Amino acid sequence: MTPAQKETLLKLARAAIASRFGGEQPQLPLDEAFGERKGLFVTITQKGELRGCIGMMQSRKSIAEEVVDMAREAAFGDPRFPALRREELAGLSIEISILGPLIPVEEVSQIQIGRDGLLLRKGFNSGVFLPQVPVEWDWDLDTYLSQLCRKAGLRNGAWKSPDALLYRFEAQVFSENEILA
């Protein structure tokens, strides 16, 4: 995506959140690149701390529609946080991660910290980390996999189980701090 396209999506996410407080409903941009169907996450931080993060690994909607939906969910529907209040809006920073395809992990040596996000599925449990998470927490590969198991509600090392599905994916990540600064 071009810097202008990234800026458009970030402004769309902010407008989607602001519209819940009585602002105008955001208009979906007409850019053809936004019509694709890709998984994406919207992450909201406040003073550098996580304030909400919600996404879809795969989408049935356009990128633009998912940005609107996921921005609102990150702000008002992340069960780890109370719904965003109007007075918090100005102090937020928004980050969007547009996901590439899921690639089955055959060998953990294929996983590259900083490049690959991970998705683990085992039975009814699943957990996902975006590529930037292990970098932000300074995790090595063993810690990354252990934390992924924990996030999925599984025992440490569950990713090795024959019935576990482990995928890696890349993401195009951009934020207001980077694009709109």
Summary of the structure (lengths in Angstrom):
residues: 181
radius of gyration: 16.7
end to end distance: 17.7
largest distance: 50.4
contacts: 550
relative contact order: 0.17
helix: 38%
strand: 26%
